[in-house]
Amino acid sequence: MKKILAIDDNKTMRTIISSVLKDKYDVTTQVDGQEAYNWLIKGRNMPDLIICDIEMEPMDGYEFLELIRNSGFFGDIPVIMLSGVEETKERIKCYDLKAQDFLKKPFNPKELIALIDKNLNPKIRLRNFELSENDKYRYFKLGALQFLPEPFDVKDAEKKIKEKLVELDKSLKH
């Protein structure tokens, strides 16, 4: 079962998220960013996805997101940010800090599940497309990365292989 960390200072919101997801995911809840980061570090816990509220004390969602993105260890975990404020600047700040998605509270539980499924089960087919090493690792880990081979000339490939074999043979004889 995939593990989800839900961070929100509102107990009702934590309860709603847990009850919506409990049948499909192993959900752990934390009260704020500091408590969540301590849980990650001290328990060496590695959730598959994090759902994080923005407005919390003492460590808000932005600070938490920046901390995990710069940690080196938790940087590739998908994060869905939650906010009661629907402003473009909020969304942009989340995306600038490398959050995968943003969801306004109150939200439709089906939309939350759809965003979780999208992030935990991405389907990507690439041809000659460059990804960062973190993205390659994340998509490979999720089993979603498939590279399509570049078209190539079989005769040219055979010629190059034969040339390499001849070079190898010559180097072994000397």
KOLVEXDREN-610606 format. One record per residue: x, y, z of N, C-alpha, C, O in turn. Coordinates in steps of 0.2 Angstrom, whole numbers. Atoms other than C-alpha are relative to their C-alpha. Layout:
> X_Y_Z_X_Y_Z_X_Y_Z_X_Y_Z
...
//
This chain:
> 4_-6_0_0_0_0_5_6_0_9_7_4
> -4_-6_1_7_17_-5_-1_4_7_-7_4_9
> 0_-4_-7_11_29_10_-1_7_-2_2_10_-7
> 1_-7_1_4_47_10_1_3_7_-2_1_12
> 0_-4_-6_9_60_23_-4_6_-1_-4_10_-6
> 5_-6_0_-5_73_26_2_5_5_2_3_11
> -2_-5_-5_0_89_35_-5_6_-1_-6_9_-6
> 5_-6_-1_-13_102_41_-1_1_7_-2_-4_11
> 1_-2_-7_-15_111_57_-7_-1_2_-9_0_8
> 7_1_-2_-34_109_56_-2_-8_1_-1_-12_-4
> 1_7_-1_-39_92_64_-6_-2_-4_-5_-8_-6
> 5_3_5_-55_91_54_2_-1_-7_0_-6_-10
> -3_1_7_-45_93_38_4_-7_0_3_-11_-5
> -4_6_-1_-33_79_44_-5_-6_0_-3_-11_-3
> 5_5_0_-48_68_48_-3_-1_-7_-4_-7_-9
> 4_1_7_-57_71_31_5_-3_-5_3_-8_-8
> -5_3_5_-41_67_21_1_-7_2_1_-11_-2
> -2_7_-3_-37_51_32_-6_-4_-2_-5_-10_-5
> 6_4_1_-55_45_30_-1_-1_-8_-4_-6_-10
> 1_0_7_-56_49_11_5_-5_-3_4_-9_-8
> -6_3_3_-39_40_8_1_-7_3_5_-11_0
> -2_6_-4_-39_26_21_-1_-7_-3_3_-12_-2
> 2_6_3_-46_12_10_6_-2_-5_7_-8_-7
> -4_1_6_-33_14_-4_7_2_2_12_-1_-1
> -6_-2_-2_-18_22_5_2_-1_8_-3_-1_12
> -2_0_-7_-8_21_21_2_7_2_7_10_0
> -1_-8_-1_-10_39_28_2_1_7_0_-2_12
> -3_-3_-7_0_47_42_-1_8_0_0_11_-6
> 1_-7_-1_-5_64_48_5_4_4_7_1_9
> -4_-4_-4_5_78_55_-3_7_1_-6_9_-4
> 4_-6_-2_0_95_63_3_6_-4_-1_11_-6
> -3_-6_4_13_107_54_6_-2_-3_8_-8_-2
> -6_2_4_28_107_43_6_-2_5_10_-7_3
> -6_2_-5_41_106_58_-1_-7_2_3_-11_2
> 2_7_-2_32_91_65_1_-5_-5_4_-11_-4
> 0_4_6_31_83_48_7_-1_-2_9_-7_-3
> -7_1_2_49_86_44_4_-4_5_8_-8_4
> -3_4_-5_55_79_61_-2_-7_-1_2_-12_0
> 2_6_2_44_64_57_4_-4_-5_6_-9_-5
> -4_2_5_53_62_41_7_-2_2_9_-8_0
> -7_1_-2_70_63_48_1_-5_5_5_-9_5
> -1_5_-6_69_54_65_-2_-7_-2_1_-11_0
> 2_6_2_59_40_58_3_-3_-6_1_-9_-8
> -2_2_6_68_39_42_-6_-3_-4_-6_-8_-8
> 7_2_3_50_38_35_1_3_-8_3_9_-9
> 0_-2_7_48_39_16_-7_-1_-3_-8_-6_-6
> 7_1_3_30_43_10_1_0_-8_6_3_-10
> 0_-1_7_26_41_-8_-3_6_-3_-1_8_-9
> 3_-6_1_17_57_-8_-2_4_6_-3_1_11
> 2_-4_-6_14_72_3_-5_5_-2_-5_8_-7
> 6_-5_0_-2_83_5_2_5_5_2_3_11
> -2_-5_-5_3_99_13_-4_7_0_-5_10_-5
> 3_-6_0_-7_114_19_5_6_0_11_5_2
> -5_-5_1_1_131_16_0_4_7_5_6_10
> 1_-4_-6_-6_141_31_0_-4_7_-5_-6_9
> -1_4_-6_2_133_47_5_4_4_9_8_1
> -5_-2_-5_12_138_62_3_-6_4_-1_-10_5
> -5_-5_1_26_137_67_4_0_-7_6_5_-9
> -3_0_7_32_131_50_-5_-1_-5_-9_-6_-5
> 5_1_5_21_134_35_2_-4_-5_7_-7_-6
> -1_5_5_19_124_20_5_2_-5_9_-2_-8
> -6_-3_5_31_135_9_6_-2_3_11_-5_0
> -7_1_-3_45_133_22_1_-8_0_7_-10_-2
> -1_7_0_42_114_23_2_-2_-7_6_-6_-8
> -1_2_7_41_112_4_8_2_-2_11_-2_-5
> -6_-2_2_57_122_2_6_-4_4_11_-6_1
> -5_4_-4_66_112_16_1_-7_-3_6_-10_-4
> -1_7_3_62_95_8_3_0_-7_6_-5_-9
> -3_-1_7_66_101_-10_8_1_1_11_-2_-4
> -7_-1_0_83_106_-4_4_-5_5_10_-5_6
> -3_5_-5_86_91_8_4_-5_-4_9_-8_-1
> -4_5_4_93_80_-6_-3_-7_1_-2_-12_-3
> 3_6_-2_84_65_2_-7_-1_-2_-10_-6_-4
> 7_0_1_66_69_1_-2_4_-6_-8_5_-8
> 1_-5_6_67_81_-15_-4_-3_-5_-7_1_-9
> 3_2_6_59_69_-27_-7_-3_2_-11_-5_-2
> 7_3_-2_43_65_-17_-5_5_-2_-5_11_-1
> 6_-4_3_27_72_-26_-3_4_6_-5_1_11
> 3_-4_-5_19_86_-16_-6_4_-3_-6_7_-8
> 6_-3_2_1_92_-17_-1_5_5_-2_4_11
> 1_-5_-4_-2_109_-9_-7_2_1_-11_2_-4
> 7_-2_-2_-18_114_0_0_7_2_4_9_6
> 1_-7_-3_-24_132_3_-7_2_0_-11_0_-5
> 7_-3_0_-40_141_8_0_6_-4_-6_9_-6
> -1_-6_4_-34_155_-3_1_-2_-7_5_-6_-9
> 0_2_8_-37_154_-22_3_6_-3_-1_10_-6
> -3_-6_4_-25_167_-29_6_-3_-4_9_-8_-2
> -5_2_5_-13_165_-44_7_0_4_11_-4_2
> -7_-1_-3_2_171_-33_1_-6_4_7_-8_5
> -1_6_-4_-1_156_-21_2_-6_-4_7_-9_-3
> -1_5_4_-1_144_-35_7_0_-3_11_-5_-3
> -6_-1_3_14_151_-43_6_-1_5_11_-4_3
> -5_1_-5_24_151_-27_1_-7_1_6_-10_2
> -1_7_-1_20_133_-25_3_-4_-5_8_-8_-4
> -3_3_5_25_128_-42_7_2_-1_12_-2_-3
> -7_-3_0_41_139_-41_4_-5_5_10_-6_4
> -3_4_-5_45_128_-25_0_-7_-2_2_-12_2
> 0_7_3_42_112_-36_-5_-4_3_-4_-10_3
> 6_4_-2_25_107_-29_-3_-3_-7_-3_1_-12
> 3_3_6_17_95_-42_-7_3_-1_-9_4_-7
> 7_-3_1_-1_102_-39_-2_4_6_1_4_11
> 3_-4_-5_-11_114_-29_-8_-1_0_-11_-2_-6
> 7_2_0_-29_111_-23_-3_5_5_0_6_11
> 3_-4_-5_-40_124_-15_-5_-3_5_-9_-8_3
> 5_3_-5_-50_120_1_-6_5_0_-5_11_-1
> 1_7_-1_-63_115_3_0_-3_-7_-1_0_-12
> -1_4_6_-60_102_-11_-5_-6_-1_-8_-8_4
> 4_6_1_-70_88_-19_5_-6_1_10_-6_-2
> -5_6_-2_-62_72_-12_2_-4_-7_7_-7_-7
> -2_4_6_-63_64_-30_6_4_-4_10_1_-7
> -5_-3_3_-52_78_-36_7_-1_3_12_-2_0
> -6_1_-4_-39_75_-22_2_-7_-2_8_-8_-4
> -2_7_2_-39_56_-27_2_0_-7_7_-3_-8
> -3_0_7_-37_60_-45_7_3_0_11_1_-4
> -7_-3_0_-22_71_-41_5_-5_3_11_-5_0
> -5_5_-3_-14_58_-30_1_-6_-5_7_-7_-6
> -1_5_5_-17_45_-44_4_2_-5_9_-2_-8
> -4_-3_6_-10_56_-57_8_0_2_12_-1_-2
> -7_-1_-3_6_59_-46_3_-7_2_9_-8_1
> -3_6_-2_8_41_-40_1_-5_-6_4_-10_-6
> 0_4_6_5_33_-57_0_3_-7_-4_2_-11
> -1_-4_7_11_44_-71_2_-5_-5_5_-10_-4
> -2_4_6_12_37_-88_3_4_-5_0_9_-8
> -4_-4_4_26_44_-98_3_-4_-6_7_-9_-4
> -4_3_5_33_39_-115_4_6_-3_2_11_-5
> -5_-6_3_48_49_-121_4_-3_-6_6_-8_-7
> -5_1_6_58_50_-137_4_6_0_2_12_-2
> -5_-6_1_73_61_-137_-2_6_5_-1_12_3
> 2_-6_-4_67_71_-122_4_0_6_6_-6_9
> -4_-1_-6_78_77_-108_-3_1_7_-8_5_7
> 2_-1_-6_74_75_-90_5_1_5_11_-1_4
> -5_0_-5_83_80_-74_1_-7_3_-3_-11_2
> -1_6_-3_91_66_-65_-5_-2_6_-7_-8_6
> 5_1_-6_79_68_-50_-7_-2_-4_-10_-7_-1
> 6_2_4_64_67_-63_1_-7_-2_-4_-11_-2
> -1_7_3_72_51_-71_-1_-5_6_-4_-10_5
> 0_5_-6_74_43_-54_-7_-1_2_-10_-6_4
> 7_0_-3_56_48_-48_-4_-4_-5_-8_-8_-2
> 4_3_5_48_42_-64_2_-8_-1_-3_-12_-1
> -3_7_1_59_26_-65_-3_-4_7_-5_-9_6
> 2_3_-7_55_22_-46_-8_-1_0_-10_-6_2
> 7_1_0_36_24_-50_-2_-5_-5_-8_-7_-6
> 1_5_6_38_12_-65_-4_3_-6_-7_0_-9
> 4_-3_5_31_25_-77_5_2_-6_2_5_-11
> -5_-2_5_47_29_-87_1_-5_-6_4_-11_-4
> -2_4_5_48_21_-104_3_4_-6_0_9_-8
> -4_-4_6_61_27_-117_-2_-4_-6_-1_-10_-7
> 1_3_7_57_24_-135_6_0_-3_9_6_-4
> -6_0_3_72_19_-145_0_5_-6_-5_6_-9
> -1_-4_6_78_31_-158_0_-4_-6_3_-10_-6
> -1_4_6_76_25_-176_7_0_-2_11_5_-1
> -7_1_2_93_18_-182_0_-5_-6_-4_-9_-7
> -1_4_6_100_10_-197_4_-6_2_9_-6_5
> -3_7_-2_104_-9_-194_6_-1_-3_11_-3_0
> -6_1_3_117_-10_-207_6_5_3_11_2_3
> -5_-4_-3_126_5_-200_2_-2_7_8_-2_9
> -2_3_-7_125_-2_-182_5_-6_-1_9_-7_3
> -4_6_1_132_-19_-189_7_2_-2_12_-1_1
> -6_-3_2_146_-9_-197_4_2_6_10_1_6
> -4_-3_-6_151_0_-181_2_-6_5_7_-5_8
> -1_5_-4_150_-16_-171_6_-4_-3_11_-6_1
> -6_4_3_162_-25_-183_6_4_0_12_1_2
> -6_-4_-1_174_-10_-183_3_0_7_9_-1_8
> -2_1_-7_174_-11_-164_3_-6_2_8_-7_5
> -2_6_-1_177_-29_-164_7_-1_-3_12_-4_0
> -7_0_3_192_-27_-176_5_4_4_11_1_5
> -4_-4_-5_199_-13_-165_2_-4_6_8_-4_8
> -1_4_-6_197_-25_-150_5_-5_-1_10_-7_3
> -4_5_2_205_-39_-159_8_2_-1_12_-1_1
> -6_-2_1_220_-29_-164_4_2_6_10_1_7
> -3_-2_-6_223_-22_-147_2_-6_5_7_-6_8
> -2_6_-4_223_-39_-139_6_-4_-3_9_-7_0
> -6_4_3_236_-46_-152_6_4_2_12_1_1
> -6_-4_-2_248_-32_-147_2_-1_7_7_2_9
//
